[in-house]
């Protein structure tokens, strides 16, 4: 597995997003653990989670606990595995998502995440989503305190715009290492954030890099975006691999984190790290997409 950089860590060029294994439509635990083990066996060393990745109101941290259990039970060495988690997003249990960016909440949430993950310091902690009721600098300031106190080793933000990325890096004293935003052929409005991260040398982690759970589960990516299917057929790979390889080619700071709930899906995604598209193929794919 080829690698890329987040802060002072080398991670696999393709990560694993844990959300599908804990929200609505999630698989049985045995299948979820098998999926995580398959990712690790394929060389994936970045796993993304959040305390809000759960289904019911009384199971906050479901995905964190699942990932921690799977990593502990894996037969290989886990010292190189970076588990990134997030705080500041909530799921009341009715299917909705809410925000809580209060500093006290974030600091308590991070400590709870560390306990669930079974670590003294969280490898990468990211402020999940801006809270319109709380000044952004106050929320990020809480993450800075967590860094200073050693509760987290590295800090990032998610769902941030360019101004917020710059502000976060300033509040963190230049220690911002990652930005996690939605990005895919279907959702490219985060291209300015991707380009800013490339300029600043900050890892950009596209969430839903294959277009979202519904499109992923339907397997229709190649039908919706025909050039991805065409090049996949020419290369004898899946259109999902072509999609991830296209994203990797956009900038050396890009580390896609496709979600998965089956071993076969994560094995296919991992193969994208070795798929090098030509300049002509990249141009064909980009030119065929509608305006973002």
Backbone as numpy.savetxt, mean C-alpha at the origin, in Angstrom:
# Nx Ny Nz CAx CAy CAz Cx Cy Cz
13.31 -11.38 -6.55 12.46 -10.18 -6.55 13.34 -8.93 -6.55
13.13 -8.06 -7.51 13.85 -6.79 -7.54 13.38 -5.92 -6.38
14.23 -5.00 -5.98 13.90 -4.19 -4.82 13.85 -2.70 -5.14
13.19 -1.97 -4.24 13.16 -0.52 -4.27 13.34 -0.03 -2.84
13.40 1.28 -2.66 13.79 1.84 -1.37 12.64 2.60 -0.70
12.44 2.33 0.58 11.57 3.14 1.43 12.41 3.57 2.62
12.70 4.86 2.71 13.55 5.33 3.80 14.91 4.67 3.74
15.26 3.98 4.82 16.53 3.28 4.88 16.38 1.78 4.67
15.21 1.36 4.13 14.93 -0.06 3.94 14.83 -0.40 2.46
15.34 -1.55 2.09 15.13 -2.12 0.77 13.93 -3.05 0.86
12.97 -2.87 -0.04 11.77 -3.72 -0.05 11.54 -4.25 -1.46
10.73 -5.26 -1.56 10.38 -5.81 -2.87 9.70 -4.74 -3.72
9.95 -4.79 -5.03 9.37 -3.80 -5.93 7.85 -3.90 -5.99
7.31 -5.04 -5.66 5.86 -5.24 -5.55 5.54 -5.62 -4.11
4.61 -4.90 -3.51 4.18 -5.22 -2.16 2.86 -5.98 -2.16
2.31 -6.15 -0.97 1.02 -6.82 -0.80 0.12 -5.94 0.05
-1.07 -5.65 -0.46 -2.07 -4.91 0.30 -2.99 -5.88 1.02
-3.12 -5.72 2.34 -3.86 -6.69 3.13 -5.35 -6.46 3.24
-5.86 -5.31 2.81 -7.26 -4.97 3.07 -8.27 -6.02 2.62
-8.17 -6.60 1.39 -9.20 -7.55 0.96 -9.35 -8.77 1.86
-8.34 -9.04 2.69 -8.40 -10.22 3.54 -9.14 -9.99 4.85
-9.62 -8.73 5.06 -10.26 -8.43 6.35 -11.58 -7.68 6.25
-11.92 -7.17 5.08 -13.18 -6.42 4.98 -14.27 -7.30 4.39
-15.36 -6.70 3.94 -16.47 -7.44 3.37 -15.99 -8.33 2.23
-16.51 -9.57 2.18 -16.11 -10.51 1.15 -14.78 -11.18 1.42
-14.28 -11.08 2.65 -12.97 -11.63 2.97 -12.98 -13.15 2.96
-11.82 -13.74 2.73 -11.74 -15.20 2.72 -11.66 -15.76 4.14
-11.71 -17.06 4.24 -11.47 -17.72 5.52 -10.01 -17.47 5.93
-9.77 -17.53 7.23 -8.43 -17.22 7.74 -7.35 -18.10 7.11
-7.63 -19.39 6.93 -6.62 -20.29 6.38 -6.19 -19.83 4.99
-7.16 -19.40 4.18 -6.83 -18.93 2.84 -6.05 -17.63 2.90
-6.43 -16.75 3.83 -5.72 -15.48 3.96 -4.26 -15.71 4.37
-4.05 -16.59 5.33 -2.68 -16.89 5.76 -1.89 -17.51 4.61
-2.54 -18.40 3.85 -1.87 -19.01 2.70 -1.49 -17.96 1.67
-2.33 -16.95 1.52 -2.04 -15.86 0.58 -0.82 -15.06 1.02
-0.75 -14.76 2.30 0.41 -14.02 2.83 1.67 -14.86 2.71
1.58 -16.15 3.02 2.73 -17.02 2.88 3.18 -17.10 1.42
2.23 -17.14 0.49 2.58 -17.19 -0.93 3.32 -15.92 -1.35
2.89 -14.78 -0.79 3.57 -13.52 -1.09 5.01 -13.56 -0.59
5.19 -14.00 0.64 6.52 -14.08 1.22 7.40 -15.06 0.45
6.82 -16.19 0.06 7.57 -17.18 -0.72 8.01 -16.60 -2.07
7.22 -15.68 -2.61 7.52 -15.08 -3.91 8.53 -13.94 -3.79
8.94 -13.62 -2.57 9.93 -12.57 -2.38 9.36 -11.23 -1.98
8.06 -11.16 -1.74 7.45 -9.90 -1.29 7.92 -9.61 0.13
8.45 -8.40 0.35 8.93 -8.03 1.69 8.26 -6.77 2.21
7.23 -6.27 1.51 6.45 -5.13 1.98 4.99 -5.55 2.06
4.42 -5.48 3.24 3.00 -5.80 3.43 2.33 -4.58 4.05
1.26 -4.12 3.42 0.56 -2.92 3.87 -0.75 -3.29 4.57
-0.96 -2.67 5.73 -2.18 -2.91 6.49 -2.62 -1.61 7.15
-3.62 -1.67 8.01 -4.11 -0.52 8.76 -5.01 -1.03 9.87
-5.13 -0.24 10.93 -6.02 -0.67 12.01 -7.47 -0.67 11.57
-7.78 0.08 10.49 -9.16 0.17 10.01 -9.53 -0.94 9.03
-8.60 -1.82 8.73 -8.93 -2.91 7.82 -9.60 -4.04 8.59
-10.87 -3.85 8.78 -11.72 -4.85 9.45 -13.13 -4.68 8.95
-14.00 -5.60 9.30 -15.39 -5.58 8.84 -16.34 -5.08 9.90
-16.24 -5.65 11.10 -17.19 -5.34 12.16 -16.59 -4.35 13.15
-17.46 -3.63 13.85 -17.00 -2.56 14.73 -16.13 -3.06 15.87
-16.33 -4.30 16.28 -15.62 -4.81 17.45 -14.33 -5.57 17.09
-13.84 -5.42 15.88 -12.63 -6.16 15.48 -11.57 -5.23 14.88
-11.42 -4.05 15.47 -10.39 -3.12 15.03 -9.03 -3.84 15.05
-8.27 -3.66 13.97 -6.96 -4.30 13.89 -6.99 -5.73 13.39
-8.13 -6.18 12.86 -8.24 -7.57 12.38 -7.13 -7.90 11.40
-6.86 -7.02 10.44 -5.86 -7.32 9.43 -4.45 -7.28 10.00
-4.19 -6.37 10.93 -2.88 -6.33 11.57 -2.59 -7.64 12.29
-3.56 -8.13 13.03 -3.36 -9.38 13.76 -3.19 -10.56 12.80
-3.96 -10.56 11.72 -3.85 -11.62 10.72 -2.45 -11.64 10.10
-1.95 -10.48 9.72 -0.64 -10.40 9.09 0.45 -10.80 10.08
0.35 -10.32 11.32 1.35 -10.67 12.33 1.38 -12.18 12.53
0.22 -12.80 12.59 0.15 -14.25 12.79 0.75 -14.99 11.60
0.46 -14.51 10.38 0.97 -15.17 9.18 2.48 -15.03 9.08
3.02 -13.86 9.38 4.47 -13.66 9.30 5.18 -14.54 10.33
4.60 -14.62 11.54 5.22 -15.45 12.58 5.22 -16.92 12.20
4.19 -17.37 11.49 4.07 -18.80 11.18 4.74 -19.17 9.86
5.28 -18.19 9.16 5.96 -18.47 7.88 7.26 -19.21 8.14
7.61 -20.13 7.28 8.79 -20.97 7.49 10.10 -20.26 7.17
10.02 -19.13 6.45 11.24 -18.44 6.07 11.64 -17.35 7.05
12.75 -16.66 6.77 13.22 -15.57 7.64 12.34 -14.34 7.48
11.94 -13.73 8.58 11.03 -12.59 8.51 11.71 -11.25 8.81
13.01 -11.27 9.04 13.69 -10.03 9.46 13.67 -8.96 8.38
13.57 -9.37 7.11 13.56 -8.40 6.02 12.16 -7.92 5.65
11.14 -8.45 6.31 9.76 -8.09 5.97 9.39 -6.78 6.67
8.96 -5.81 5.87 8.51 -4.52 6.41 6.99 -4.52 6.40
6.39 -4.47 7.59 4.94 -4.35 7.71 4.62 -2.89 7.96
3.90 -2.29 7.03 3.51 -0.89 7.14 2.05 -0.82 7.55
1.75 -0.02 8.56 0.36 0.14 8.97 0.00 1.61 9.03
-1.27 1.86 9.26 -1.79 3.23 9.20 -2.79 3.48 10.32
-2.97 4.75 10.67 -3.97 5.14 11.66 -4.60 6.46 11.28
-5.79 6.70 11.80 -6.50 7.94 11.52 -7.76 7.74 10.71
-8.01 6.51 10.28 -9.23 6.16 9.56 -10.00 5.19 10.45
-11.32 5.25 10.44 -12.13 4.39 11.30 -13.24 3.74 10.50
-13.68 2.57 10.95 -14.83 1.89 10.37 -15.82 1.59 11.50
-16.91 2.35 11.55 -17.89 2.17 12.64 -18.59 0.82 12.63
-18.51 0.08 11.52 -19.14 -1.23 11.45 -20.36 -1.27 10.56
-20.73 -0.11 10.00 -21.90 -0.06 9.11 -21.49 0.04 7.65
-20.22 -0.24 7.38 -19.71 -0.16 6.01 -19.11 1.19 5.65
-19.26 2.17 6.52 -18.75 3.51 6.22 -17.32 3.67 6.73
-16.69 4.75 6.30 -15.34 5.11 6.73 -15.40 6.52 7.30
-14.76 6.74 8.44 -14.71 8.07 9.03 -13.25 8.39 9.35
-12.99 9.63 9.78 -11.63 10.05 10.10 -11.52 10.49 11.55
-10.34 10.29 12.11 -10.00 10.83 13.43 -8.50 11.14 13.42
-8.18 12.38 13.14 -6.80 12.79 13.07 -6.30 13.50 14.31
-7.04 13.38 15.42 -6.59 14.03 16.65 -5.27 13.41 17.12
-4.34 14.23 17.54 -3.04 13.70 17.97 -3.15 12.61 19.03
-4.00 12.81 20.02 -4.12 11.79 21.08 -4.59 10.46 20.51
-5.54 10.53 19.57 -6.03 9.30 18.96 -4.93 8.60 18.18
-4.18 9.36 17.38 -3.14 8.75 16.56 -2.06 8.10 17.41
-1.67 8.78 18.47 -0.62 8.21 19.32 -1.09 6.94 20.01
-2.34 6.93 20.48 -2.88 5.72 21.10 -3.05 4.61 20.07
-3.51 4.99 18.87 -3.73 4.00 17.81 -2.41 3.35 17.40
-1.34 4.13 17.31 -0.05 3.57 16.92 0.44 2.57 17.95
0.30 2.90 19.21 0.74 1.98 20.26 -0.08 0.69 20.23
-1.38 0.83 19.96 -2.23 -0.37 19.86 -1.83 -1.21 18.64
-1.50 -0.55 17.53 -1.06 -1.28 16.34 0.24 -2.03 16.62
1.17 -1.39 17.33 2.44 -2.05 17.66 2.19 -3.31 18.48
1.24 -3.23 19.42 0.93 -4.41 20.23 0.35 -5.52 19.37
-0.55 -5.17 18.47 -1.15 -6.19 17.62 -0.12 -6.82 16.68
0.79 -6.00 16.20 1.83 -6.51 15.30 2.93 -7.25 16.05
2.98 -7.08 17.37 3.98 -7.75 18.17 5.37 -7.19 17.99
5.47 -5.87 17.81 6.77 -5.23 17.60 6.96 -4.10 18.61
8.23 -3.81 18.90 8.54 -2.68 19.76 8.39 -1.37 19.01
8.74 -1.37 17.73 8.61 -0.18 16.88 8.01 -0.60 15.55
6.98 0.11 15.12 6.35 -0.17 13.83 7.32 0.23 12.72
7.53 -0.64 11.75 8.49 -0.36 10.69 8.16 0.88 9.90
6.90 1.03 9.49 6.44 2.22 8.76 5.03 2.52 9.21
4.83 3.73 9.74 3.50 4.15 10.19 3.07 5.35 9.36
1.85 5.28 8.83 1.36 6.31 7.92 0.05 6.91 8.43
-0.05 8.22 8.37 -1.30 8.90 8.69 -2.26 8.60 7.55
-3.36 7.93 7.88 -4.18 7.27 6.87 -4.95 8.24 5.96
-5.60 9.22 6.53 -6.38 10.15 5.70 -6.59 11.45 6.46
-6.43 12.60 5.80 -6.63 13.88 6.48 -8.02 13.99 7.11
-8.04 14.56 8.30 -9.29 14.79 9.02 -9.65 16.26 8.88
-10.76 16.58 8.22 -11.11 17.99 8.00 -11.34 18.76 9.29
-11.52 18.06 10.41 -11.77 18.71 11.69 -10.48 19.01 12.47
-9.35 18.54 11.95 -8.08 18.69 12.68 -7.03 19.28 11.74
-6.31 20.32 12.16 -5.23 20.85 11.31 -4.25 19.75 10.92
-3.91 19.72 9.64 -3.05 18.66 9.14 -1.72 18.60 9.89
-1.16 19.75 10.18 0.12 19.79 10.89 0.02 19.17 12.27
-1.14 19.30 12.90 -1.30 18.70 14.23 -1.29 17.18 14.14
-1.99 16.65 13.12 -2.02 15.19 12.96 -0.63 14.65 12.64
0.04 15.27 11.69 1.37 14.81 11.32 2.35 15.04 12.47
2.12 16.08 13.25 2.96 16.33 14.41 2.92 15.19 15.40
1.77 14.55 15.53 1.67 13.38 16.41 2.54 12.25 15.89
2.58 12.08 14.56 3.44 11.04 13.98 4.91 11.38 14.21
5.24 12.67 14.15 6.61 13.09 14.44 6.99 12.73 15.88
6.06 12.92 16.81 6.32 12.55 18.19 6.53 11.04 18.33
5.75 10.27 17.58 5.92 8.82 17.62 7.30 8.41 17.10
7.77 9.12 16.09 9.12 8.88 15.59 10.16 9.18 16.66
10.00 10.35 17.28 10.96 10.78 18.31 10.98 9.83 19.50
9.82 9.25 19.81 9.71 8.37 20.97 10.10 6.92 20.65
10.34 6.64 19.37 10.73 5.28 18.99 9.58 4.31 18.85
8.35 4.81 18.86 7.19 3.94 18.66 7.12 3.48 17.22
7.58 4.33 16.30 7.63 3.98 14.88 9.04 4.27 14.37
9.46 3.48 13.38 10.81 3.64 12.83 10.83 4.58 11.64
9.76 4.59 10.85 9.65 5.46 9.68 8.23 5.98 9.59
8.07 7.13 8.92 6.76 7.77 8.86 6.35 8.11 7.43
5.06 7.97 7.16 4.52 8.32 5.86 3.13 8.91 6.00
2.57 9.32 4.88 1.20 9.83 4.84 0.46 9.14 3.70
-0.85 9.18 3.77 -1.68 8.54 2.77 -2.81 9.48 2.38
-3.24 9.37 1.13 -4.34 10.19 0.62 -4.04 11.68 0.77
-2.82 12.06 0.41 -2.36 13.44 0.58 -2.19 14.11 -0.78
-2.40 15.43 -0.80 -2.16 16.20 -2.02 -0.76 16.80 -1.96
-0.28 17.42 -3.03 1.10 17.93 -3.03 1.41 18.88 -1.88
0.49 19.80 -1.58 0.75 20.73 -0.48 0.87 20.00 0.85
0.04 18.99 1.04 0.10 18.22 2.29 1.38 17.40 2.36
1.85 16.90 1.23 3.11 16.15 1.23 4.25 17.07 1.67
4.29 18.25 1.11 5.35 19.20 1.49 5.23 19.58 2.96
4.00 19.82 3.41 3.79 20.20 4.81 4.19 19.06 5.74
3.81 17.83 5.38 4.15 16.68 6.21 5.66 16.54 6.33
6.36 16.68 5.22 7.82 16.55 5.26 8.44 17.63 6.14
7.88 18.83 6.10 8.39 19.92 6.94 8.13 19.63 8.41
6.91 19.20 8.74 6.57 18.91 10.13 7.43 17.76 10.66
7.71 16.81 9.79 8.51 15.65 10.19 10.01 15.93 10.16
10.37 17.15 9.85 11.79 17.49 9.81 12.56 16.79 8.72
11.91 16.64 7.55 12.56 15.98 6.42 12.56 14.48 6.50
11.76 13.90 7.40 11.80 12.45 7.61 10.63 11.71 6.95
9.89 12.36 6.07 8.81 11.68 5.35 9.41 10.70 4.35
9.03 9.43 4.44 9.63 8.42 3.56 8.64 7.84 2.55
7.33 8.05 2.74 6.38 7.42 1.82 5.09 8.22 1.72
4.47 8.08 0.55 3.13 8.63 0.30 2.32 7.51 -0.33
1.18 7.21 0.26 0.33 6.13 -0.24 -0.97 6.72 -0.75
-1.12 6.78 -2.06 -2.32 7.35 -2.69 -2.90 6.35 -3.68
-4.16 6.53 -3.99 -4.78 5.70 -5.02 -4.20 6.06 -6.38
-3.83 5.03 -7.14 -3.30 5.27 -8.48 -3.42 3.99 -9.29
-3.92 4.12 -10.50 -4.09 2.99 -11.41 -4.41 3.55 -12.79
-4.51 2.70 -13.81 -4.95 3.21 -15.11 -6.32 3.88 -15.02
-7.12 3.40 -14.10 -8.47 3.94 -13.93 -8.48 5.24 -13.13
-7.50 5.44 -12.24 -7.49 6.58 -11.34 -6.08 7.17 -11.35
-5.88 8.19 -12.20 -4.56 8.75 -12.36 -4.47 10.21 -11.90
-5.44 10.65 -11.12 -5.40 12.03 -10.66 -4.30 12.27 -9.62
-3.67 11.18 -9.15 -2.54 11.34 -8.22 -1.20 11.41 -8.94
-1.21 11.61 -10.26 0.06 11.75 -10.97 0.89 12.92 -10.44
0.30 14.07 -10.07 1.14 15.14 -9.50 1.84 14.71 -8.22
1.16 13.92 -7.39 1.79 13.43 -6.16 2.92 12.45 -6.48
2.68 11.58 -7.46 3.72 10.64 -7.87 4.95 11.40 -8.36
4.73 12.39 -9.19 5.86 13.16 -9.74 6.58 13.93 -8.64
5.84 14.46 -7.66 6.48 15.17 -6.55 7.33 14.20 -5.72
6.81 13.01 -5.47 7.58 12.01 -4.72 8.86 11.65 -5.45
8.78 11.51 -6.77 9.98 11.21 -7.54 10.99 12.34 -7.41
10.51 13.57 -7.41 11.39 14.73 -7.27 12.04 14.78 -5.90
11.27 14.40 -4.86 11.75 14.49 -3.49 12.47 13.22 -3.01
12.42 12.16 -3.82 13.04 10.91 -3.42 12.26 10.18 -2.35
10.93 10.32 -2.38 10.04 9.69 -1.41 9.30 8.55 -2.09
9.19 7.41 -1.44 8.48 6.27 -2.03 7.02 6.62 -2.26
6.51 6.23 -3.43 5.09 6.41 -3.75 4.46 5.04 -3.84
3.49 4.77 -2.96 2.87 3.45 -2.85 1.45 3.51 -3.39
1.21 3.13 -4.64 -0.15 3.16 -5.18 -1.04 2.12 -4.51
-2.15 2.60 -3.91 -3.13 1.62 -3.44 -4.20 1.44 -4.52
-4.81 0.27 -4.54 -5.70 -0.14 -5.64 -5.00 0.05 -6.99
-3.76 -0.44 -7.14 -3.02 -0.20 -8.38 -3.59 -0.93 -9.59
-4.49 -1.88 -9.34 -5.11 -2.62 -10.45 -6.53 -2.14 -10.73
-6.92 -1.03 -10.11 -8.22 -0.44 -10.41 -9.30 -0.68 -9.39
-8.98 -1.32 -8.27 -9.96 -1.52 -7.22 -10.40 -2.96 -7.10
-10.96 -3.30 -5.94 -11.33 -4.69 -5.65 -12.35 -5.22 -6.65
-13.33 -4.39 -7.00 -14.39 -4.89 -7.91 -13.81 -5.25 -9.26
-12.97 -4.37 -9.83 -12.37 -4.65 -11.12 -11.41 -5.83 -11.03
-10.67 -5.91 -9.92 -9.73 -7.01 -9.74 -10.45 -8.35 -9.66
-11.52 -8.39 -8.89 -12.25 -9.66 -8.71 -12.99 -10.07 -9.97
-13.37 -9.10 -10.80 -14.07 -9.44 -12.04 -13.11 -9.91 -13.12
-11.84 -9.55 -12.98 -10.85 -9.93 -13.97 -10.99 -9.19 -15.27
-11.64 -8.02 -15.25 -11.97 -7.31 -16.49 -10.97 -6.22 -16.86
-9.84 -6.12 -16.18 -8.92 -5.02 -16.47 -8.52 -5.01 -17.94
-8.21 -6.17 -18.49 -7.81 -6.24 -19.89 -8.92 -5.91 -20.85
-10.17 -6.11 -20.44 -11.30 -5.75 -21.29 -11.57 -4.26 -21.26
-11.41 -3.66 -20.09 -11.63 -2.23 -19.96 -10.52 -1.44 -20.64
-9.29 -1.93 -20.52 -8.13 -1.26 -21.10 -7.46 -2.23 -22.07
-7.93 -2.22 -23.32 -7.52 -3.21 -24.31 -6.01 -3.30 -24.53
-5.27 -2.17 -24.54 -3.83 -2.30 -24.77 -3.12 -3.14 -23.71
-3.63 -3.14 -22.50 -3.03 -3.97 -21.45 -3.23 -5.45 -21.79
-4.39 -5.79 -22.33 -4.65 -7.16 -22.74 -3.79 -7.53 -23.95
-3.65 -6.59 -24.89 -2.88 -6.86 -26.10 -1.42 -7.16 -25.76
-0.82 -6.31 -24.93 0.58 -6.52 -24.58 0.73 -7.76 -23.70
-0.26 -8.03 -22.86 -0.22 -9.24 -22.04 -0.19 -10.48 -22.93
-1.01 -10.46 -23.99 -1.04 -11.60 -24.92 0.30 -11.73 -25.64
0.89 -10.61 -26.03 2.18 -10.63 -26.72 3.28 -11.15 -25.81
3.18 -10.85 -24.53 4.23 -11.25 -23.57 3.90 -12.56 -22.86
2.71 -13.10 -23.09 2.25 -14.32 -22.43 2.23 -14.17 -20.91
1.69 -13.04 -20.46 1.49 -12.78 -19.04 0.08 -12.26 -18.86
-0.31 -11.96 -17.63 -1.64 -11.43 -17.38 -1.65 -9.92 -17.58
-2.82 -9.35 -17.88 -2.90 -7.87 -17.96 -2.60 -7.21 -16.63
-2.80 -7.94 -15.52 -2.48 -7.38 -14.20 -0.97 -7.18 -14.07
-0.19 -8.14 -14.58 1.26 -7.97 -14.55 1.69 -6.78 -15.40
1.07 -6.62 -16.55 1.39 -5.49 -17.42 1.07 -4.18 -16.73
-0.05 -4.14 -16.04 -0.46 -2.93 -15.33 0.56 -2.55 -14.26
0.96 -3.50 -13.46 1.92 -3.22 -12.39 3.29 -2.85 -12.97
3.70 -3.52 -14.05 4.98 -3.20 -14.67 4.95 -1.79 -15.25
3.81 -1.39 -15.79 3.66 -0.02 -16.30 3.83 0.99 -15.17
3.24 0.72 -14.02 3.37 1.63 -12.89 4.82 1.69 -12.40
5.48 0.55 -12.34 6.88 0.54 -11.93 7.74 1.37 -12.87
7.38 1.39 -14.14 8.17 2.12 -15.13 7.99 3.63 -15.04
6.98 4.09 -14.33 6.71 5.52 -14.26 7.76 6.28 -13.48
8.32 5.67 -12.44 9.35 6.31 -11.62 9.98 5.27 -10.71
11.25 5.42 -10.39 11.92 4.42 -9.54 11.45 4.44 -8.09
10.63 5.43 -7.71 10.12 5.48 -6.33 8.80 4.75 -6.18
8.22 4.26 -7.26 6.90 3.62 -7.21 7.03 2.19 -6.70
6.20 1.86 -5.70 6.14 0.50 -5.16 4.66 0.13 -5.03
4.06 -0.48 -6.05 2.63 -0.82 -5.98 2.34 -1.83 -4.88
1.16 -1.70 -4.28 0.76 -2.63 -3.22 -0.60 -3.25 -3.56
-0.64 -4.11 -4.59 -1.91 -4.72 -4.97 -2.47 -5.58 -3.85
-3.76 -5.48 -3.64 -4.41 -6.33 -2.66 -4.62 -7.73 -3.23
-4.77 -8.69 -2.35 -5.00 -10.07 -2.79 -5.70 -10.83 -1.67
-6.44 -11.85 -2.06 -7.05 -12.74 -1.08 -6.89 -14.20 -1.48
-6.12 -14.43 -2.57 -5.83 -15.79 -3.01 -4.34 -15.90 -3.33
-3.71 -17.03 -3.03 -2.29 -17.20 -3.35 -1.99 -16.98 -4.83
-2.87 -17.44 -5.71 -2.61 -17.30 -7.14 -2.52 -15.84 -7.56
-3.34 -14.99 -6.94 -3.32 -13.57 -7.30 -2.01 -12.91 -6.92
-1.53 -13.20 -5.72 -0.30 -12.55 -5.27 0.90 -13.09 -6.02
0.88 -14.35 -6.39 1.97 -14.91 -7.17 2.04 -14.25 -8.55
0.89 -14.00 -9.15 0.85 -13.34 -10.44 1.37 -11.90 -10.32
0.91 -11.18 -9.30 1.36 -9.81 -9.11 2.86 -9.72 -8.90
3.41 -10.65 -8.13 4.85 -10.63 -7.85 5.67 -10.75 -9.12
5.13 -11.44 -10.11 5.85 -11.60 -11.37 6.08 -10.31 -12.12
5.31 -9.28 -11.79 5.45 -8.00 -12.49 6.79 -7.35 -12.23
7.43 -7.68 -11.13 8.73 -7.09 -10.81 9.78 -7.44 -11.84
9.61 -8.57 -12.51 10.59 -9.02 -13.51 10.15 -8.72 -14.94
9.01 -8.06 -15.11 8.51 -7.75 -16.44 8.96 -6.33 -16.82
9.93 -6.23 -17.70 10.44 -4.93 -18.13 9.81 -4.57 -19.46
8.98 -3.55 -19.45 8.32 -3.09 -20.66 9.27 -2.22 -21.48
9.10 -2.27 -22.79 9.90 -1.42 -23.66 9.31 -0.01 -23.65
10.11 0.95 -24.11 9.63 2.33 -24.19 8.40 2.42 -25.10
8.39 1.63 -26.16 7.24 1.63 -27.07 6.00 1.09 -26.38
6.16 0.02 -25.60 5.01 -0.54 -24.89 4.47 0.44 -23.86
5.35 1.10 -23.14 4.91 2.08 -22.15 4.14 3.21 -22.83
4.65 3.64 -23.98 3.97 4.71 -24.72 2.60 4.26 -25.20
2.52 3.01 -25.70 1.23 2.48 -26.15 0.22 2.45 -25.01
0.65 2.00 -23.84 -0.26 1.90 -22.71 -0.72 3.27 -22.23
0.22 4.18 -22.09 -0.12 5.51 -21.59 -0.99 6.27 -22.56
-0.68 6.18 -23.86 -1.44 6.93 -24.88 -2.87 6.43 -24.99
-3.11 5.18 -24.66 -4.45 4.61 -24.82 -5.38 4.94 -23.67
-4.85 5.48 -22.58 -5.69 5.77 -21.42 -6.41 7.09 -21.61
-7.64 7.19 -21.11 -8.35 8.47 -21.18 -7.67 9.49 -20.28
-7.98 10.75 -20.50 -7.43 11.80 -19.65 -7.78 11.54 -18.20
-6.81 11.77 -17.30 -7.04 11.52 -15.87 -8.09 12.46 -15.32
